[in-house]
Structure formats: C-alpha cells, structure tokens
Amino acid sequence: MKECDHLRNDPGPSAREVYYKALTMANKSKVPYLVGGAYALKSYTGISRDTKDLDLFARPGEVEALLKVFSSEGYETEITSEYWLGKIFFGNYFIDVIFNSGNGTSVVDDEWFAFAGDDEILGIPVRICPAEEIIVQKAFIKERERYDGADVAHLLRALAERLDWDRLLRRFEPHWQVLLVHLILFGFIYPSERHRIPRRILRELLDRQEHELSAPPDGQRICRGPFLSRTQYRIDIECWGYKDPVQLVRTW
C-alpha cells in the first residue's frame, strides 16, 4: 500500500543498522518469530511512524531460545515480565520480544504463525503478525497516555474485505464487547465505509448485547477495566472492592 509522503519517518541510520543486524541474527537462529509493531502496521496500512524499538513475537516456549541467540553474542537480555515480555538491548536501542498481551488475553500460539504474512524489512525477508491478532492486541490498549483505537480503525479500513471475520470474532472471545465498540467507532469515524463491516458480524454482536440488556445483573463485583488499562482502574480494585479478572487470566 502506498504511504503518504508527509507521514514517512524512517528510523535513523543507527537504528536501521541495529534492526538489520537483529533481524539477520533472528533469521539465522531458525527460532520461529514474527514482526509486529510499527513495521507490521506499515505493511498492512501504509502508515509509517517513527519507532523507537522493534517488536518481535514468539511462542512462550521459544522466547528463551530467541533471547539466548542474542545473549550468546554479548547482548544484554531479560525477561521483563513473566507474563508477556522479554527484551534485547543494543546500546541505546532495545527490541521487545512479546509472547502475550500485557493483560493476558492474547497469547502467541500456533495460529499466529499459521496465518502470518510475508514481507521485507530493510531488505530482509520476514514474517509479520496476522492482521487479526494485531487488531485483538491493539483493541485493548486504552491507557491514559496511549490509545490504539486509531490503529484498529486504520487496519479495518485497509483490510475489511480480507479479514477472516469468524476467526477475528473467535479471537475476541469472551470479550466480544470490545470488538463491538471498535466496529461501532469505525462506522462513526468512516461513515462512507461502514458498509464494509460484514452485516452478519455486527448483527451477531448487537444481538448478544441485546441479550445482555435483557439478562439479570451479574452478582459478581468484577471490574474489567484492567483489561484495558493497567493503571486507570487501580482505585476500583484497591479501594472499591471490585475483583481484578486480569489476575485470573494470568495462570500460565
């Protein structure tokens, strides 16, 4: 997809050198990985942004092997979070090695690799995260300082006819309301494009919502806010007595 010139902002030479070396090493290692983040977003939407890091995705059981490839070459590595994130440090730069979403709802599994796309980054052939999984991860990012809803809208705009909608819906389960919110917002953002969202998917979600409205209230005092923000719903959990369902998801 052609990118707009005024949105082009490639990393500087030193960053390109770091990322080129990292991808070369990762390819030679034969450890399966996928590229996500800003590079995958550019591949699918044409939007290019100044990125401060490189996002690699790997299955949880293969993260240690990927980190070991770089540590054996003298680079500092760490498991930053046992739930979802490792890091590789290249001087002032770093590479994220992601194996789940921070809220625990989107573990990198075989399906990510089965539906991955092919691309080139800095002239190196790579596989990129499937658009459906990128949408799922970004849909939950609603922090005060970061909101990825625009990325979701741009992905839907670019790929509506090519998405595997049944798989996307399944990937959102049991948090289908989050998908519904983004689809409604898409119609608000792009009134002339709203017909591109499959009517059967939207109708299915609206029917579910109607059913919830008719059902008696859930007696459990749960706040699902932590699925969307790690900080903005602390008061609900720590002071108002709501249960944090994110802790129940983190069982691996």
KETI-725272 format. One record per atom (N, C-alpha, C): residue in one letter; x, y, z. Coordinates in pm, whole numbers. Layout:
N
NODE  vodren       u       v       w
NODE       A       X       Y       Z
...
//
This chain:
252
NODE  vodren       u       v       w
NODE       M      84    -119       0
NODE       M       0       0       0
NODE       M      88     125       0
NODE       K      55     222     -85
NODE       K     134     343     -95
NODE       K     118     426      31
NODE       E     228     474      86
NODE       E     222     556     205
NODE       E     226     703     167
NODE       C     167     786     252
NODE       C     167     930     228
NODE       C     305     986     261
NODE       D     357    1071     172
NODE       D     493    1123     191
NODE       D     506    1197     323
NODE       H     403    1273     360
NODE       H     417    1353     481
NODE       H     409    1269     608
NODE       L     375    1139     595
NODE       L     372    1052     711
NODE       L     498     966     721
NODE       R     584     973     618
NODE       R     704     890     618
NODE       R     804     943     719
NODE       N     854     853     805
NODE       N     950     893     907
NODE       N    1031     770     945
NODE       D    1130     737     864
NODE       D    1209     617     887
NODE       D    1306     638    1003
NODE       P    1345     529    1072
NODE       P    1445     542    1176
NODE       P    1578     588    1119
NODE       G    1660     650    1200
NODE       G    1789     699    1156
NODE       G    1883     587    1121
NODE       P    1999     621    1062
NODE       P    2093     516    1017
NODE       P    2133     419    1127
NODE       S    2155     470    1247
NODE       S    2198     380    1353
NODE       S    2087     283    1390
NODE       A    1964     329    1390
NODE       A    1852     240    1419
NODE       A    1837     134    1309
NODE       R    1850     178    1184
NODE       R    1840      83    1074
NODE       R    1947     -26    1088
NODE       E    2066      15    1127
NODE       E    2176     -81    1143
NODE       E    2144    -182    1252
NODE       V    2090    -133    1364
NODE       V    2055    -221    1475
NODE       V    1947    -320    1433
NODE       Y    1842    -270    1370
NODE       Y    1730    -357    1333
NODE       Y    1772    -456    1224
NODE       Y    1855    -411    1131
NODE       Y    1904    -501    1027
NODE       Y    1984    -616    1090
NODE       K    2071    -583    1183
NODE       K    2153    -685    1248
NODE       K    2065    -780    1329
NODE       A    1967    -724    1399
NODE       A    1880    -807    1482
NODE       A    1799    -906    1398
NODE       L    1743    -859    1289
NODE       L    1664    -947    1204
NODE       L    1751   -1052    1136
NODE       T    1872   -1013    1098
NODE       T    1965   -1109    1039
NODE       T    1997   -1220    1138
NODE       M    2025   -1182    1261
NODE       M    2055   -1281    1364
NODE       M    1934   -1370    1392
NODE       A    1817   -1310    1399
NODE       A    1696   -1388    1428
NODE       A    1669   -1489    1316
NODE       N    1688   -1447    1191
NODE       N    1667   -1539    1080
NODE       N    1766   -1655    1082
NODE       K    1891   -1624    1112
NODE       K    1993   -1729    1115
NODE       K    1969   -1827    1229
NODE       S    1903   -1782    1333
NODE       S    1882   -1867    1450
NODE       S    1784   -1981    1424
NODE       K    1694   -1961    1326
NODE       K    1590   -2059    1294
NODE       K    1485   -2071    1404
NODE       V    1491   -1986    1507
NODE       V    1385   -1984    1607
NODE       V    1265   -1910    1546
NODE       P    1148   -1969    1544
NODE       P    1033   -1903    1480
NODE       P     998   -1772    1551
NODE       Y     977   -1668    1473
NODE       Y     937   -1539    1528
NODE       Y     857   -1465    1421
NODE       L     786   -1363    1464
NODE       L     710   -1276    1375
NODE       L     743   -1132    1409
NODE       V     730   -1044    1312
NODE       V     748    -900    1335
NODE       V     612    -835    1350
NODE       G     598    -752    1451
NODE       G     475    -678    1473
NODE       G     504    -530    1485
NODE       G     427    -462    1568
NODE       G     452    -321    1595
NODE       G     436    -232    1473
NODE       A     517    -128    1470
NODE       A     506     -26    1365
NODE       A     534     -82    1226
NODE       Y     625    -179    1217
NODE       Y     657    -234    1086
NODE       Y     540    -313    1028
NODE       A     473    -390    1112
NODE       A     356    -464    1064
NODE       A     243    -369    1029
NODE       L     225    -265    1110
NODE       L     120    -167    1081
NODE       L     144    -101     946
NODE       K     270     -69     917
NODE       K     303      -9     788
NODE       K     275    -106     674
NODE       S     308    -233     695
NODE       S     286    -332     591
NODE       S     139    -343     553
NODE       Y      51    -334     653
NODE       Y     -92    -352     628
NODE       Y    -163    -223     589
NODE       T    -117    -109     640
NODE       T    -193      15     620
NODE       T    -118     122     540
NODE       G      14     108     527
NODE       G      93     212     461
NODE       G     133     324     554
NODE       I      89     320     679
NODE       I     123     425     775
NODE       I     262     398     830
NODE       S     351     496     816
NODE       S     487     483     867
NODE       S     506     582     981
NODE       R     561     532    1090
NODE       R     582     621    1205
NODE       R     720     598    1262
NODE       D     767     698    1332
NODE       D     898     691    1396
NODE       D     890     592    1511
NODE       T     959     481    1498
NODE       T     953     378    1602
NODE       T    1083     374    1680
NODE       K    1072     360    1809
NODE       K    1189     358    1897
NODE       K    1236     216    1927
NODE       D    1163     119    1879
NODE       D    1205     -19    1905
NODE       D    1152    -109    1794
NODE       L    1188    -235    1805
NODE       L    1144    -337    1711
NODE       L    1070    -442    1792
NODE       D     950    -479    1746
NODE       D     869    -576    1819
NODE       D     875    -711    1749
NODE       L     928    -811    1819
NODE       L     928    -948    1771
NODE       L     831   -1029    1857
NODE       F     761   -1121    1794
NODE       F     664   -1204    1865
NODE       F     706   -1350    1854
NODE       A     696   -1422    1964
NODE       A     735   -1563    1967
NODE       A     643   -1638    2061
NODE       R     634   -1768    2041
NODE       R     558   -1850    2133
NODE       R     625   -1848    2270
NODE       P     547   -1859    2378
NODE       P     608   -1856    2513
NODE       P     721   -1957    2531
NODE       G     706   -2076    2475
NODE       G     807   -2179    2493
NODE       G     933   -2158    2413
NODE       E     934   -2058    2323
NODE       E    1050   -2034    2238
NODE       E    1117   -1900    2265
NODE       V    1065   -1825    2362
NODE       V    1123   -1694    2394
NODE       V    1265   -1708    2447
NODE       E    1284   -1801    2540
NODE       E    1418   -1819    2599
NODE       E    1520   -1853    2491
NODE       A    1483   -1937    2395
NODE       A    1576   -1974    2288
NODE       A    1612   -1854    2203
NODE       L    1513   -1768    2175
NODE       L    1541   -1649    2095
NODE       L    1630   -1552    2171
NODE       L    1604   -1533    2299
NODE       L    1689   -1445    2379
NODE       L    1831   -1499    2389
NODE       K    1843   -1631    2398
NODE       K    1976   -1692    2411
NODE       K    2061   -1667    2287
NODE       V    1997   -1660    2170
NODE       V    2071   -1630    2047
NODE       V    2146   -1498    2061
NODE       F    2080   -1399    2118
NODE       F    2140   -1267    2130
NODE       F    2235   -1258    2250
NODE       S    2200   -1321    2360
NODE       S    2290   -1317    2477
NODE       S    2422   -1387    2447
NODE       S    2418   -1491    2362
NODE       S    2541   -1562    2326
NODE       S    2634   -1475    2242
NODE       E    2580   -1369    2182
NODE       E    2660   -1274    2105
NODE       E    2698   -1152    2187
NODE       G    2673   -1156    2317
NODE       G    2715   -1049    2407
NODE       G    2612    -941    2435
NODE       Y    2489    -958    2384
NODE       Y    2386    -858    2409
NODE       Y    2314    -888    2539
NODE       E    2277    -783    2609
NODE       E    2202    -799    2732
NODE       E    2057    -835    2700
NODE       T    2005    -933    2769
NODE       T    1866    -973    2752
NODE       T    1801    -991    2888
NODE       E    1669    -987    2890
NODE       E    1598   -1008    3016
NODE       E    1454   -1050    2987
NODE       I    1396   -1120    3082
NODE       I    1251   -1140    3083
NODE       I    1194   -1025    3167
NODE       T    1142    -927    3102
NODE       T    1093    -807    3170
NODE       T     966    -837    3248
NODE       S     881    -919    3193
NODE       S     759    -962    3261
NODE       S     737   -1109    3231
NODE       E     721   -1187    3336
NODE       E     699   -1331    3317
NODE       E     568   -1359    3245
NODE       Y     481   -1260    3239
NODE       Y     350   -1280    3178
NODE       Y     350   -1258    3028
NODE       W     441   -1166    2978
NODE       W     422   -1134    2836
NODE       W     541   -1077    2762
NODE       L     652   -1041    2829
NODE       L     753    -959    2760
NODE       L     897    -993    2799
NODE       G     982   -1000    2695
NODE       G    1126   -1004    2713
NODE       G    1189    -890    2635
NODE       K    1317    -860    2661
NODE       K    1384    -750    2591
NODE       K    1527    -789    2554
NODE       I    1571    -732    2443
NODE       I    1710    -744    2397
NODE       I    1763    -602    2382
NODE       F    1878    -575    2440
NODE       F    1932    -439    2441
NODE       F    2051    -427    2346
NODE       F    2043    -326    2258
NODE       F    2151    -292    2165
NODE       F    2194    -149    2195
NODE       G    2279    -129    2294
NODE       G    2319       7    2329
NODE       G    2199      89    2373
NODE       N    2171     197    2303
NODE       N    2057     283    2337
NODE       N    1926     232    2280
NODE       Y    1932     125    2203
NODE       Y    1811      70    2143
NODE       Y    1773     -60    2214
NODE       F    1649     -98    2198
NODE       F    1606    -226    2253
NODE       F    1503    -289    2161
NODE       I    1490    -420    2174
NODE       I    1394    -498    2097
NODE       I    1303    -569    2195
NODE       D    1173    -554    2175
NODE       D    1076    -626    2257
NODE       D    1052    -764    2198
NODE       V    1054    -864    2283
NODE       V    1016   -1000    2244
NODE       V     887   -1031    2319
NODE       I     778   -1035    2246
NODE       I     644   -1040    2304
NODE       I     585   -1179    2285
NODE       F     530   -1235    2393
NODE       F     471   -1369    2382
NODE       F     328   -1373    2432
NODE       N     275   -1260    2470
NODE       N     136   -1249    2510
NODE       N     101   -1102    2512
NODE       S     -25   -1069    2530
NODE       S     -59    -930    2557
NODE       S     -40    -904    2705
NODE       G     -20    -778    2741
NODE       G       4    -745    2880
NODE       G    -110    -783    2972
NODE       N    -232    -790    2917
NODE       N    -347    -826    3000
NODE       N    -375    -976    2999
NODE       G    -291   -1052    2930
NODE       G    -302   -1197    2934
NODE       G    -408   -1258    2845
NODE       T    -467   -1180    2755
NODE       T    -579   -1232    2675
NODE       T    -538   -1280    2537
NODE       S    -413   -1263    2497
NODE       S    -377   -1292    2357
NODE       S    -239   -1357    2349
NODE       V    -229   -1479    2398
NODE       V    -102   -1550    2395
NODE       V     -64   -1582    2251
NODE       V      63   -1573    2220
NODE       V     113   -1607    2086
NODE       V     114   -1759    2075
NODE       D      30   -1811    1986
NODE       D      19   -1955    1971
NODE       D      43   -1995    1825
NODE       D      18   -2121    1794
NODE       D      44   -2171    1659
NODE       D     -35   -2097    1554
NODE       E    -154   -2050    1589
NODE       E    -240   -1983    1492
NODE       E    -177   -1854    1440
NODE       W    -100   -1786    1525
NODE       W     -30   -1666    1479
NODE       W      59   -1699    1359
NODE       F     129   -1810    1370
NODE       F     224   -1848    1264
NODE       F     152   -1906    1143
NODE       A      42   -1975    1166
NODE       A     -32   -2034    1055
NODE       A     -89   -1928     962
NODE       F    -124   -1811    1016
NODE       F    -188   -1707     936
NODE       F     -99   -1583     917
NODE       A      30   -1597     946
NODE       A     122   -1484     932
NODE       A     139   -1445     786
NODE       G     174   -1317     764
NODE       G     202   -1268     629
NODE       G     351   -1262     602
NODE       D     386   -1240     477
NODE       D     527   -1229     436
NODE       D     556   -1086     392
NODE       D     676   -1039     426
NODE       D     715    -903     388
NODE       D     867    -894     392
NODE       E     917    -777     358
NODE       E    1060    -747     372
NODE       E    1074    -624     458
NODE       I    1168    -628     550
NODE       I    1202    -512     634
NODE       I    1351    -488     618
NODE       L    1387    -370     572
NODE       L    1526    -334     549
NODE       L    1593    -436     456
NODE       G    1515    -489     362
NODE       G    1567    -584     265
NODE       G    1575    -726     315
NODE       I    1529    -752     437
NODE       I    1537    -886     495
NODE       I    1399    -949     491
NODE       P    1385   -1069     437
NODE       P    1253   -1135     437
NODE       P    1212   -1174     578
NODE       V    1090   -1140     613
NODE       V    1039   -1169     746
NODE       V     893   -1213     734
NODE       R     844   -1269     840
NODE       R     701   -1296     852
NODE       R     643   -1197     953
NODE       I     524   -1147     922
NODE       I     464   -1046    1010
NODE       I     337   -1102    1074
NODE       C     304   -1048    1190
NODE       C     188   -1094    1266
NODE       C      61   -1083    1181
NODE       P     -30   -1177    1195
NODE       P    -157   -1166    1123
NODE       P    -233   -1041    1164
NODE       A    -304    -984    1070
NODE       A    -378    -861    1099
NODE       A    -483    -884    1208
NODE       E    -545   -1001    1209
NODE       E    -649   -1028    1308
NODE       E    -592   -1022    1451
NODE       E    -475   -1083    1469
NODE       E    -415   -1082    1602
NODE       E    -367    -943    1642
NODE       I    -320    -866    1545
NODE       I    -280    -728    1574
NODE       I    -401    -648    1620
NODE       I    -513    -665    1553
NODE       I    -635    -595    1592
NODE       I    -676    -632    1734
NODE       V    -670    -760    1766
NODE       V    -708    -804    1900
NODE       V    -619    -738    2005
NODE       Q    -489    -739    1983
NODE       Q    -400    -680    2083
NODE       Q    -421    -530    2097
NODE       K    -432    -461    1986
NODE       K    -445    -315    1991
NODE       K    -581    -271    2045
NODE       A    -683    -352    2025
NODE       A    -817    -314    2068
NODE       A    -828    -293    2218
NODE       F    -740    -358    2294
NODE       F    -746    -349    2440
NODE       F    -659    -238    2496
NODE       I    -583    -169    2414
NODE       I    -489     -69    2465
NODE       I    -560      66    2473
NODE       K    -600      99    2595
NODE       K    -675     222    2620
NODE       K    -621     290    2747
NODE       E    -491     312    2748
NODE       E    -427     381    2860
NODE       E    -446     532    2847
NODE       R    -423     603    2957
NODE       R    -432     748    2951
NODE       R    -330     806    2853
NODE       E    -210     747    2850
NODE       E    -104     800    2766
NODE       E     -93     729    2631
NODE       R    -173     626    2609
NODE       R    -167     554    2482
NODE       R    -303     492    2451
NODE       Y    -349     518    2331
NODE       Y    -476     463    2284
NODE       Y    -455     415    2141
NODE       D    -477     286    2118
NODE       D    -451     229    1985
NODE       D    -576     213    1901
NODE       G    -683     280    1938
NODE       G    -807     269    1862
NODE       G    -795     319    1720
NODE       A    -713     421    1698
NODE       A    -694     471    1561
NODE       A    -625     366    1475
NODE       D    -530     292    1533
NODE       D    -465     184    1458
NODE       D    -568      77    1419
NODE       V    -658      45    1511
NODE       V    -762     -54    1480
NODE       V    -848      -5    1365
NODE       A    -890     121    1371
NODE       A    -973     177    1264
NODE       A    -900     175    1130
NODE       H    -772     208    1131
NODE       H    -695     210    1006
NODE       H    -676      68     951
NODE       L    -659     -30    1039
NODE       L    -648    -168     994
NODE       L    -780    -216     933
NODE       L    -891    -181     997
NODE       L   -1020    -219     942
NODE       L   -1044    -152     807
NODE       R   -1006     -26     797
NODE       R   -1023      47     671
NODE       R    -942     -18     559
NODE       A    -820     -60     591
NODE       A    -731    -117     489
NODE       A    -769    -259     451
NODE       L    -828    -335     545
NODE       L    -835    -481     526
NODE       L    -975    -540     540
NODE       A   -1077    -460     551
NODE       A   -1211    -511     585
NODE       A   -1251    -631     501
NODE       E   -1227    -626     370
NODE       E   -1270    -735     282
NODE       E   -1178    -857     290
NODE       R   -1060    -841     348
NODE       R    -963    -951     352
NODE       R    -955   -1020     487
NODE       L   -1016    -963     588
NODE       L   -1007   -1022     721
NODE       L   -1088   -1151     731
NODE       D   -1037   -1241     813
NODE       D   -1112   -1361     848
NODE       D   -1200   -1324     967
NODE       W   -1321   -1281     939
NODE       W   -1407   -1225    1043
NODE       W   -1449   -1328    1145
NODE       D   -1472   -1450    1105
NODE       D   -1509   -1553    1202
NODE       D   -1394   -1581    1298
NODE       R   -1274   -1584    1245
NODE       R   -1157   -1605    1332
NODE       R   -1135   -1486    1422
NODE       L   -1156   -1366    1369
NODE       L   -1140   -1245    1449
NODE       L   -1239   -1246    1566
NODE       L   -1363   -1279    1538
NODE       L   -1464   -1286    1644
NODE       L   -1426   -1390    1748
NODE       R   -1378   -1504    1702
NODE       R   -1337   -1609    1796
NODE       R   -1220   -1564    1881
NODE       R   -1128   -1489    1823
NODE       R   -1011   -1442    1898
NODE       R   -1049   -1343    2007
NODE       F   -1159   -1273    1989
NODE       F   -1203   -1177    2091
NODE       F   -1277   -1243    2207
NODE       E   -1322   -1365    2189
NODE       E   -1398   -1429    2296
NODE       E   -1312   -1444    2421
NODE       P   -1369   -1425    2539
NODE       P   -1508   -1391    2570
NODE       P   -1532   -1239    2580
NODE       H   -1443   -1160    2524
NODE       H   -1450   -1014    2539
NODE       H   -1505    -950    2411
NODE       W   -1611   -1006    2358
NODE       W   -1665    -963    2230
NODE       W   -1714    -818    2232
NODE       Q   -1749    -765    2352
NODE       Q   -1795    -626    2358
NODE       Q   -1687    -529    2311
NODE       V   -1560    -565    2332
NODE       V   -1451    -477    2289
NODE       V   -1450    -466    2137
NODE       L   -1473    -577    2069
NODE       L   -1482    -573    1922
NODE       L   -1601    -491    1879
NODE       L   -1715    -509    1944
NODE       L   -1834    -432    1908
NODE       L   -1810    -283    1920
NODE       V   -1744    -242    2026
NODE       V   -1713     -99    2044
NODE       V   -1633     -46    1927
NODE       H   -1531    -121    1885
NODE       H   -1445     -74    1776
NODE       H   -1519     -73    1642
NODE       L   -1609    -166    1621
NODE       L   -1685    -166    1496
NODE       L   -1783     -49    1491
NODE       I   -1843     -17    1603
NODE       I   -1932      99    1608
NODE       I   -1852     227    1585
NODE       L   -1735     235    1647
NODE       L   -1649     352    1627
NODE       L   -1604     363    1482
NODE       F   -1579     250    1418
NODE       F   -1539     253    1277
NODE       F   -1647     320    1193
NODE       G   -1773     283    1216
NODE       G   -1882     346    1143
NODE       G   -1894     494    1172
NODE       F   -1859     534    1293
NODE       F   -1860     676    1328
NODE       F   -1745     749    1259
NODE       I   -1627     688    1260
NODE       I   -1509     752    1202
NODE       I   -1519     761    1050
NODE       Y   -1567     653     989
NODE       Y   -1576     646     843
NODE       Y   -1721     617     800
NODE       P   -1808     715     802
NODE       P   -1948     689     763
NODE       P   -1962     629     624
NODE       S   -1874     669     533
NODE       S   -1884     618     396
NODE       S   -1828     477     382
NODE       E   -1765     424     488
NODE       E   -1703     292     481
NODE       E   -1774     189     567
NODE       R   -1874     230     644
NODE       R   -1931     139     743
NODE       R   -1994      15     681
NODE       H   -2034      24     554
NODE       H   -2092     -92     486
NODE       H   -1991    -205     466
NODE       R   -1863    -176     483
NODE       R   -1759    -276     460
NODE       R   -1747    -374     577
NODE       I   -1803    -339     692
NODE       I   -1807    -433     804
NODE       I   -1919    -533     776
NODE       P   -1890    -663     774
NODE       P   -1996    -761     743
NODE       P   -2118    -744     834
NODE       R   -2232    -731     772
NODE       R   -2355    -709     847
NODE       R   -2383    -823     946
NODE       R   -2351    -945     904
NODE       R   -2380   -1060     991
NODE       R   -2297   -1055    1120
NODE       I   -2174   -1003    1111
NODE       I   -2089    -993    1230
NODE       I   -2144    -887    1325
NODE       L   -2177    -773    1270
NODE       L   -2230    -665    1352
NODE       L   -2364    -706    1413
NODE       R   -2449    -772    1335
NODE       R   -2579    -817    1386
NODE       R   -2561    -919    1497
NODE       E   -2467   -1011    1480
NODE       E   -2439   -1110    1584
NODE       E   -2400   -1042    1715
NODE       L   -2314    -943    1708
NODE       L   -2269    -874    1829
NODE       L   -2380    -790    1890
NODE       L   -2458    -725    1808
NODE       L   -2570    -645    1860
NODE       L   -2676    -735    1924
NODE       D   -2699    -851    1868
NODE       D   -2793    -946    1929
NODE       D   -2742    -990    2066
NODE       R   -2612   -1014    2075
NODE       R   -2556   -1051    2206
NODE       R   -2576    -938    2306
NODE       Q   -2553    -815    2261
NODE       Q   -2570    -702    2350
NODE       Q   -2716    -689    2395
NODE       E   -2808    -711    2305
NODE       E   -2950    -705    2339
NODE       E   -2984    -812    2442
NODE       H   -2925    -930    2425
NODE       H   -2948   -1038    2521
NODE       H   -2895    -999    2659
NODE       E   -2780    -935    2663
NODE       E   -2724    -892    2792
NODE       E   -2813    -790    2860
NODE       L   -2869    -700    2781
NODE       L   -2957    -598    2838
NODE       L   -3081    -660    2901
NODE       S   -3122    -775    2849
NODE       S   -3243    -841    2900
NODE       S   -3213    -934    3016
NODE       A   -3087    -966    3036
NODE       A   -3049   -1061    3141
NODE       A   -3040    -990    3276
NODE       P   -3059   -1063    3384
NODE       P   -3043   -1001    3518
NODE       P   -2898    -961    3541
NODE       P   -2873    -863    3626
NODE       P   -2735    -819    3651
NODE       P   -2650    -931    3709
NODE       D   -2524    -930    3671
NODE       D   -2429   -1027    3726
NODE       D   -2400    -989    3870
NODE       G   -2416   -1085    3960
NODE       G   -2397   -1056    4102
NODE       G   -2252   -1039    4142
NODE       Q   -2157   -1079    4056
NODE       Q   -2016   -1067    4092
NODE       Q   -1969    -923    4076
NODE       R   -1893    -876    4174
NODE       R   -1838    -740    4166
NODE       R   -1702    -747    4095
NODE       I   -1709    -746    3963
NODE       I   -1588    -753    3880
NODE       I   -1573    -623    3804
NODE       C   -1450    -573    3795
NODE       C   -1418    -459    3710
NODE       C   -1327    -509    3599
NODE       R   -1376    -504    3476
NODE       R   -1294    -549    3363
NODE       R   -1202    -438    3312
NODE       G   -1205    -323    3374
NODE       G   -1120    -212    3333
NODE       G    -973    -247    3320
NODE       P    -916    -330    3411
NODE       P    -774    -364    3398
NODE       P    -738    -435    3268
NODE       F    -836    -494    3198
NODE       F    -807    -549    3066
NODE       F    -769    -438    2968
NODE       L    -817    -317    2993
NODE       L    -797    -203    2903
NODE       L    -686    -110    2949
NODE       S    -665    -101    3078
NODE       S    -563     -10    3132
NODE       S    -509     -68    3261
NODE       R    -378     -71    3272
NODE       R    -314    -127    3392
NODE       R    -314     -29    3508
NODE       T    -342      98    3482
NODE       T    -329     200    3586
NODE       T    -460     270    3621
NODE       Q    -547     290    3524
NODE       Q    -659     378    3546
NODE       Q    -773     316    3627
NODE       Y    -767     185    3651
NODE       Y    -872     120    3729
NODE       Y    -819      61    3860
NODE       R    -701     108    3902
NODE       R    -647      58    4028
NODE       R    -738      93    4145
NODE       I    -799     210    4141
NODE       I    -886     251    4251
NODE       I   -1005     156    4266
NODE       D   -1054     104    4153
NODE       D   -1166      10    4158
NODE       D   -1127    -117    4232
NODE       I   -1005    -163    4207
NODE       I    -958    -289    4266
NODE       I    -910    -268    4409
NODE       E    -833    -163    4431
NODE       E    -767    -144    4559
NODE       E    -854     -76    4664
NODE       C    -953       2    4620
NODE       C   -1032      80    4716
NODE       C   -1181      48    4715
NODE       W   -1234       8    4600
NODE       W   -1379      -5    4589
NODE       W   -1426    -149    4593
NODE       G   -1333    -242    4610
NODE       G   -1371    -380    4633
NODE       G   -1406    -464    4513
NODE       Y   -1373    -416    4392
NODE       Y   -1400    -495    4272
NODE       Y   -1288    -598    4252
NODE       K   -1323    -712    4196
NODE       K   -1224    -814    4165
NODE       K   -1157    -781    4032
NODE       D   -1029    -817    4023
NODE       D    -950    -792    3902
NODE       D    -944    -920    3820
NODE       P   -1017    -929    3707
NODE       P   -1018   -1053    3629
NODE       P    -888   -1080    3556
NODE       V    -803    -978    3539
NODE       V    -675    -999    3472
NODE       V    -591   -1100    3549
NODE       Q    -597   -1095    3682
NODE       Q    -519   -1187    3763
NODE       Q    -566   -1330    3745
NODE       L    -694   -1348    3711
NODE       L    -746   -1482    3689
NODE       L    -699   -1537    3554
NODE       V    -675   -1449    3458
NODE       V    -629   -1491    3326
NODE       V    -484   -1535    3332
NODE       R    -405   -1469    3416
NODE       R    -261   -1497    3422
NODE       R    -234   -1622    3503
NODE       T    -261   -1734    3442
NODE       T    -244   -1862    3512
NODE       T    -137   -1950    3451
NODE       W     -67   -1898    3345
NODE       W      33   -1984    3282
NODE       W     164   -1981    3360
//
